[in-house]
C-alpha cells in the first residue's frame, strides 16, 4: 500500500504489513462478508488522506464507504456511507484519485497544485520504489523552507526501503533531527510528522544506538513522543532479540520509570495512560530487563483483563517472530525472559 495508506492508518500500530493493514481496514468498514471489496487510498484537496472502499458485485444501490484513519491511534475516526457514484459533497471534499493528476507533473517540480505534486510522489512510490527512495533522500536533504512538502517526504520515507550504509545513515539522521526539532514547533500542528519521522528514523538505528531514543521519552515541547518512542523499541527488535551485551542503561531506566508511574491505580485508565504502561512493559521485556517481572505482577493485580490480554498479544507476536530467527539460541537471556513473561500472563 502507498505512503498515503500508511499515513492514514499506521502510526500507532505494530508495523502492519500492507496486506494486514488492508484487511484491518476492511473489517473496520463493517461491510457484508460476501461482498468483494477493493480498497484504495485517495488524497483529498484539503490535504487529508482518505480511503474509498468499493463494493464489487453488489446491488447498484449499495453505497460506497469512505473513511479516514487517525495516524496516532490507528483507529478510524470517520466512516460514512455515500450514494453510489455520488460526486464530492463540496469543493473541500473533492477527491484526487491515483492516476488523475497531470502526467507531466513530477514530485519535485514546481507546480500550482501541491496535491498534484504529492500524488506524483505517491505514484512514483507505487510504481518505481527504488527511484522514489533516491528522490526522497535528495529532497529530504534539500527541503528546508516548505514545511508541507517536507511533511510529505517524511510520510513517504516510512513506505520505502533505503539501501547502503551511507544512505541509511543520512536518512536516519535527518529524520531523527526533524523529530527532535519539530516536536518543539509552536506555530503549527506537527504531531503526525514528528511521530512518522521518529518511527522511520528509529527503524534505521543500529542495535547499539537504540539508546538514542531516550531523549524522546521525556515530555518536551508541544508534541508528546513517549508512546511512539516506546513502540519503537520492540519494533526495532521485532526480527530478533537485541545483543546480549547491549548497553543502554539510561534508556532502560527511563522505560522502567514510565512503567512504574503508569502502573498505578490512579493513573492506569483506558487511553494513553494504559497504552504507555502496556508499551513500557513490552519494551522492558524486549530489552531483557528483569524489572518487567515486577511490573507484570502489578499489572495482573489490577484485574484489568483487557489490558493483560493486549500485552500478552504483543509479547506473543514478538515471540513468534523471534522463533523464526535462527541467529540466537533458545538460551538467549532475553528469549528466556520473554517466555517467562508469557507464562506469567496466562
C-alpha positions as CSV (number, residue, x, y, z in Angstrom):
1,X,0.0,0.0,0.0
2,X,1.1,3.5,-0.6
3,X,2.5,6.1,1.8
4,X,-0.9,7.7,1.9
5,X,-2.3,4.4,3.3
6,X,0.4,4.3,6.0
7,X,-0.1,7.9,6.9
8,X,-3.8,7.4,7.4
9,X,-3.8,4.2,9.4
10,X,-0.4,3.2,10.7
11,X,1.2,5.4,13.2
12,X,0.4,3.6,16.4
13,X,0.3,0.1,15.0
14,X,2.9,-2.6,15.3
15,X,4.5,-2.4,11.9
16,X,1.5,-3.8,9.9
17,X,2.1,-5.3,6.5
18,X,0.2,-3.8,3.6
19,X,-2.0,-6.9,3.5
20,X,-2.8,-6.9,7.2
21,X,-3.5,-3.1,7.0
22,X,-5.9,-3.6,4.2
23,X,-7.8,-6.4,5.9
24,X,-7.9,-4.4,9.1
25,X,-9.5,-1.5,7.2
26,X,-12.0,-3.8,5.6
27,X,-13.0,-5.1,9.0
28,X,-13.5,-1.6,10.2
29,X,-15.8,-0.8,7.3
30,X,-18.2,-3.4,8.5
31,X,-19.3,-4.5,5.1
32,X,-21.2,-7.6,4.4
33,X,-18.7,-10.6,4.4
34,X,-19.9,-11.8,1.0
35,X,-19.3,-8.5,-0.8
36,X,-15.9,-8.3,-2.6
37,X,-14.1,-5.1,-1.6
38,X,-11.5,-3.1,-3.3
39,X,-9.7,-0.5,-1.0
40,X,-7.9,2.4,-2.5
41,X,-6.2,5.5,-0.8
42,X,-7.1,8.9,-2.0
43,X,-5.7,12.4,-1.4
44,X,-8.4,15.0,-0.8
45,X,-7.9,18.5,-1.9
46,X,-7.6,19.7,1.7
47,X,-4.6,17.6,2.2
48,X,-6.3,14.8,4.2
49,X,-5.8,11.2,3.1
50,X,-8.9,9.0,2.9
51,X,-9.8,5.5,1.8
52,X,-12.5,4.5,-0.6
53,X,-13.9,1.0,-0.5
54,X,-15.8,-0.2,-3.5
55,X,-18.4,-2.9,-3.0
56,X,-18.0,-5.1,-6.1
57,X,-20.7,-7.4,-7.3
58,X,-23.3,-5.8,-5.0
59,X,-26.6,-4.2,-6.0
60,X,-26.3,-0.8,-7.7
61,X,-27.8,0.9,-4.7
62,X,-25.2,-0.4,-2.3
63,X,-23.4,2.7,-1.1
64,X,-19.6,3.2,-1.3
65,X,-18.0,3.7,2.0
66,X,-15.4,6.5,2.7
67,X,-13.3,6.5,5.9
68,X,-10.3,8.3,7.3
69,X,-7.8,7.0,9.7
70,X,-6.1,8.6,12.7
71,X,-2.3,8.3,12.4
72,X,-1.7,8.2,16.2
73,X,-4.3,5.7,17.3
74,X,-4.7,3.6,14.2
75,X,-8.4,3.9,14.6
76,X,-11.0,5.0,12.0
77,X,-12.4,8.3,13.1
78,X,-14.8,8.8,10.3
79,X,-16.7,6.2,8.3
80,X,-19.8,7.2,6.3
81,X,-22.0,5.9,3.6
82,X,-22.4,7.9,0.4
83,X,-24.7,7.1,-2.5
84,X,-23.1,5.1,-5.2
85,X,-21.4,7.2,-7.9
86,X,-22.1,10.3,-5.8
87,X,-19.9,13.3,-6.5
88,X,-17.9,15.2,-3.9
89,X,-20.1,17.0,-1.3
90,X,-18.2,20.2,-1.6
91,X,-15.1,21.7,-3.1
92,X,-13.1,20.9,0.1
93,X,-14.2,17.3,-0.1
94,X,-13.0,16.8,-3.7
95,X,-11.1,13.6,-4.1
96,X,-8.0,13.3,-6.3
97,X,-7.7,9.7,-7.3
98,X,-4.4,8.0,-8.2
99,X,-3.7,8.5,-11.8
100,X,-5.9,11.6,-12.1
101,X,-3.1,14.1,-11.8
102,X,-1.3,15.7,-14.8
103,X,1.0,13.2,-16.4
104,X,3.6,15.9,-16.9
105,X,3.9,16.7,-13.1
106,X,6.8,15.2,-11.3
107,X,7.2,15.2,-7.5
108,X,9.9,17.7,-7.2
109,X,8.6,20.1,-9.9
110,X,7.2,23.5,-9.1
111,X,3.5,23.4,-9.6
112,X,0.4,25.4,-8.8
113,X,-1.1,22.2,-7.5
114,X,0.5,20.9,-4.3
115,X,-1.8,18.0,-4.4
116,X,-0.6,17.1,-7.9
117,X,3.0,17.0,-6.6
118,X,2.1,14.8,-3.7
119,X,0.1,12.5,-6.0
120,X,3.0,12.2,-8.3
121,X,5.2,11.2,-5.4
122,X,2.6,8.6,-4.3
123,X,2.6,7.1,-7.8
124,X,6.3,7.1,-8.0
125,X,6.4,5.1,-4.8
126,X,3.8,2.7,-6.1
127,X,5.5,2.0,-9.5
128,X,9.2,2.8,-9.0
129,X,10.2,2.4,-5.4
130,X,13.9,2.5,-6.0
131,X,13.7,5.7,-7.9
132,X,11.3,7.1,-5.3
133,X,13.8,6.3,-2.5
134,X,16.6,8.1,-4.3
135,X,14.3,11.1,-4.9
136,X,13.2,11.2,-1.2
137,X,16.8,11.1,0.0
138,X,17.7,14.0,-2.1
139,X,14.6,16.0,-1.3
140,X,14.9,15.4,2.5
141,X,18.4,16.9,2.4
142,X,17.3,19.9,0.3
143,X,13.8,20.7,1.7
144,X,14.1,23.5,4.2
145,X,11.6,26.2,3.7
146,X,8.5,24.2,2.6
147,X,7.0,22.5,5.7
148,X,4.1,20.9,3.9
149,X,6.4,19.3,1.3
150,X,8.8,18.2,4.0
151,X,5.9,16.5,5.8
152,X,5.0,14.6,2.7
153,X,8.6,13.5,2.3
154,X,8.7,12.2,5.9
155,X,5.4,10.3,5.3
156,X,6.8,8.8,2.1
157,X,10.1,7.7,3.8
158,X,8.1,5.3,6.0
159,X,6.9,3.5,2.9
160,X,10.3,3.0,1.4
161,X,13.4,0.8,1.8
162,X,16.8,2.6,1.9
163,X,19.9,0.6,0.9
164,X,23.5,1.3,1.6
165,X,25.1,2.3,4.9
166,X,25.7,5.9,3.9
167,X,22.2,6.5,2.6
168,X,20.6,4.8,5.6
169,X,22.7,7.0,7.9
170,X,21.8,10.2,6.1
171,X,18.0,9.4,6.2
172,X,18.2,8.3,9.8
173,X,20.0,11.5,11.0
174,X,17.7,13.8,9.0
175,X,14.5,12.1,10.3
176,X,15.6,11.9,14.0
177,X,16.8,15.5,13.7
178,X,13.4,16.6,12.3
179,X,11.6,14.7,15.1
180,X,13.6,16.4,17.8
181,X,13.2,19.9,16.2
182,X,9.6,19.7,15.1
183,X,8.3,18.5,18.5
184,X,9.1,21.9,19.8
185,X,7.2,23.7,17.0
186,X,4.5,26.1,18.3
187,X,3.2,27.7,15.1
188,X,1.5,24.6,13.6
189,X,0.5,21.1,14.4
190,X,3.4,18.8,13.7
191,X,2.4,15.7,15.6
192,X,1.9,13.4,12.7
193,X,5.2,14.5,11.1
194,X,7.1,14.1,14.3
195,X,5.7,10.6,15.0
196,X,6.4,9.5,11.5
197,X,9.9,10.8,11.4
198,X,10.6,9.2,14.8
199,X,9.3,5.8,13.7
200,X,11.2,5.7,10.5
201,X,14.4,7.1,11.9
202,X,14.3,4.6,14.8
203,X,13.9,1.7,12.4
204,X,17.2,2.7,10.8
205,X,19.2,2.7,14.1
206,X,21.9,0.2,14.7
207,X,21.1,-2.0,17.6
208,X,23.9,-0.4,19.6
209,X,22.4,3.0,19.1
210,X,18.9,2.2,20.5
211,X,19.8,4.4,23.5
212,X,19.3,7.4,21.3
213,X,15.5,7.0,21.8
214,X,16.0,8.1,25.4
215,X,15.5,11.8,24.6
216,X,12.1,11.1,23.1
217,X,10.9,9.6,26.4
218,X,10.8,13.0,28.1
219,X,7.9,15.4,27.8
220,X,9.3,18.4,25.9
221,X,7.8,20.9,23.5
222,X,4.3,20.6,22.1
223,X,4.3,17.0,20.8
224,X,4.4,14.1,23.2
225,X,6.7,11.4,21.7
226,X,6.8,9.0,24.7
227,X,4.3,6.5,23.3
228,X,5.8,6.3,19.8
229,X,9.3,6.0,21.2
230,X,8.2,3.1,23.5
231,X,6.7,1.4,20.5
232,X,9.9,1.9,18.5
233,X,11.9,-0.4,20.8
234,X,10.1,-3.7,20.1
235,X,9.7,-2.7,16.5
236,X,13.4,-2.3,16.1
237,X,14.0,-5.7,17.6
238,X,11.0,-7.4,16.0
239,X,13.1,-9.8,13.9
240,X,15.5,-11.0,16.6
241,X,16.4,-10.3,20.2
242,X,18.9,-7.5,21.0
243,X,22.5,-8.4,21.5
244,X,23.1,-9.9,24.9
245,X,25.8,-7.3,25.6
246,X,23.6,-4.3,24.6
247,X,24.4,-1.2,26.7
248,X,21.5,1.3,27.1
249,X,21.1,1.7,30.8
250,X,19.7,5.2,30.6
251,X,17.0,4.2,28.1
252,X,16.0,1.1,30.1
253,X,15.9,3.0,33.4
254,X,13.6,5.6,31.9
255,X,11.3,2.9,30.4
256,X,11.1,1.2,33.8
257,X,10.3,4.6,35.4
258,X,7.4,5.2,33.0
259,X,6.1,1.7,33.6
260,X,6.1,2.2,37.3
261,X,4.5,5.6,37.0
262,X,1.6,4.5,34.9
263,X,1.1,1.1,36.6
264,X,-0.6,3.0,39.4
265,X,-4.3,2.7,40.4
266,X,-4.8,6.5,39.9
267,X,-3.0,6.5,36.6
268,X,-4.0,3.3,34.9
269,X,-7.1,4.3,32.9
270,X,-8.1,3.4,29.4
271,X,-6.5,5.6,26.8
272,X,-3.0,7.0,26.5
273,X,-2.0,6.2,30.1
274,X,-2.9,2.5,29.7
275,X,-1.0,2.5,26.4
276,X,2.1,4.0,28.0
277,X,2.0,1.4,30.8
278,X,1.5,-1.5,28.4
279,X,4.2,-0.5,25.9
280,X,6.7,0.3,28.7
281,X,6.4,-3.3,30.0
282,X,6.6,-4.7,26.4
283,X,9.8,-2.6,25.8
284,X,11.3,-3.8,29.1
285,X,10.8,-7.4,28.2
286,X,12.2,-7.0,24.8
287,X,15.3,-5.3,26.2
288,X,15.7,-8.1,28.7
289,X,15.2,-6.1,31.9
290,X,14.2,-8.1,34.9
291,X,12.1,-5.3,36.3
292,X,9.5,-6.3,33.8
293,X,8.6,-9.3,36.1
294,X,7.5,-7.0,38.9
295,X,5.6,-4.7,36.6
296,X,3.7,-7.7,35.0
297,X,2.8,-8.8,38.5
298,X,1.5,-5.3,39.3
299,X,-0.5,-5.3,36.1
300,X,-2.2,-8.5,37.0
301,X,-3.1,-7.2,40.4
302,X,-5.4,-4.6,38.8
303,X,-7.5,-7.4,37.3
304,X,-7.9,-5.5,34.0
305,X,-8.3,-8.4,31.7
306,X,-8.4,-6.3,28.6
307,X,-5.0,-4.8,29.3
308,X,-3.5,-8.1,30.2
309,X,-4.8,-9.6,27.0
310,X,-3.4,-6.8,24.9
311,X,0.0,-7.1,26.5
312,X,0.1,-10.8,26.0
313,X,-0.8,-10.4,22.4
314,X,2.1,-8.0,21.8
315,X,4.5,-10.4,23.6
316,X,3.2,-13.4,21.6
317,X,3.8,-11.7,18.3
318,X,7.3,-10.9,19.4
319,X,7.9,-14.5,20.4
320,X,6.6,-15.8,17.1
321,X,8.9,-13.6,15.2
322,X,11.9,-14.4,17.3
323,X,11.2,-18.1,17.0
324,X,11.7,-17.8,13.2
325,X,15.2,-16.3,13.8
326,X,18.0,-18.9,14.0
327,X,20.8,-16.5,14.8
328,X,20.3,-16.8,18.6
329,X,19.7,-19.9,20.6
330,X,16.8,-20.7,22.9
331,X,19.0,-19.9,25.9
332,X,19.4,-16.3,25.0
333,X,18.6,-14.4,28.2
334,X,16.0,-12.1,26.6
335,X,14.3,-15.1,25.0
336,X,14.0,-16.7,28.4
337,X,12.6,-13.6,29.9
338,X,10.0,-13.3,27.1
339,X,8.9,-16.9,27.6
340,X,8.7,-16.4,31.4
341,X,6.6,-13.2,30.8
342,X,4.1,-15.1,28.6
343,X,3.8,-17.7,31.3
344,X,3.0,-15.1,33.9
345,X,0.3,-13.7,31.7
346,X,-1.5,-17.0,31.1
